[in-house]
């Protein structure tokens, strides 16, 4: 894991109960692929990111192949709110 500059803390990807359940429902190899690519992308801030505002809430979205990861920055890393398949009604309304 990459360290946050000037700190003894490590970068963390924190899952809320909904996103943890969505991830757990996926095959293990897909879970590892999503986590590996997402962690590297967040650290390097690669392409595929967008900011979405919904009322007072502001979330980041990362496009990863056929999936969309919705998250927000946190002092320890990021909090993942949803992991949705692209082109689904849930993804459109989230």
DOLOFI-504654 format. One record per residue (C-alpha): residue in one letter; x, y, z. Coordinates in steps of 0.5 Angstrom, whole numbers, padded with zeros to 4 digits, always signed. Example, Ala and Ser with C-alpha at 12.3 -4.5 7.8 and 13.67 -1.06 7.14 Angstrom:
A+0025-0009+0016/S+0027-0002+0014/
***
This chain:
X+0000+0000+0000/X+0002+0007-0001/X+0004+0012+0005/X+0001+0018+0005/X+0006+0024+0005/X+0009+0026+0011/X+0004+0021+0015/X+0005+0014+0019/X-0002+0012+0016/X-0003+0008+0010/X-0008+0010+0004/X-0014+0006+0006/X-0020+0004+0001/X-0026+0003+0006/X-0033+0000+0004/X-0039+0002+0007/X-0044-0004+0008/X-0047-0003+0001/X-0041-0003-0003/X-0038-0009+0001/X-0044-0013-0001/X-0044-0011-0008/X-0036-0013-0008/X-0037-0020-0004/X-0042-0022-0010/X-0037-0022-0015/X-0032-0027-0017/X-0026-0027-0013/X-0022-0026-0019/X-0026-0020-0021/X-0026-0017-0014/X-0018-0017-0014/X-0018-0014-0021/X-0022-0008-0019/X-0019-0007-0012/X-0012-0007-0016/X-0014-0003-0021/X-0018+0002-0017/X-0012+0003-0012/X-0007+0004-0017/X-0012+0009-0021/X-0013+0013-0014/X-0006+0014-0012/X-0004+0016-0019/X-0011+0020-0021/X-0011+0017-0028/X-0016+0018-0033/X-0024+0015-0032/X-0025+0020-0026/X-0031+0025-0026/X-0034+0029-0020/X-0042+0028-0019/X-0046+0033-0015/X-0052+0031-0012/X-0055+0036-0007/X-0050+0037-0002/X-0047+0031-0003/X-0041+0031-0008/X-0038+0024-0010/X-0033+0022-0015/X-0034+0016-0020/X-0029+0012-0023/X-0030+0008-0029/X-0027+0001-0029/X-0028-0003-0035/X-0036-0005-0035/X-0036-0002-0027/X-0037+0004-0024/X-0034+0006-0017/X-0037+0011-0013/X-0033+0014-0008/X-0031+0020-0003/X-0025+0022-0001/X-0023+0021+0007/X-0018+0023+0011/X-0015+0016+0011/X-0016+0015+0004/X-0023+0014+0000/X-0030+0011+0002/X-0033+0007-0003/X-0041+0008-0003/X-0043+0003-0009/X-0040-0001-0015/X-0045-0002-0020/X-0045-0005-0027/X-0045+0000-0033/X-0051+0002-0037/X-0056-0001-0031/X-0061+0003-0029/X-0058+0003-0022/X-0052+0006-0025/X-0056+0012-0029/X-0060+0014-0022/X-0054+0013-0017/
***
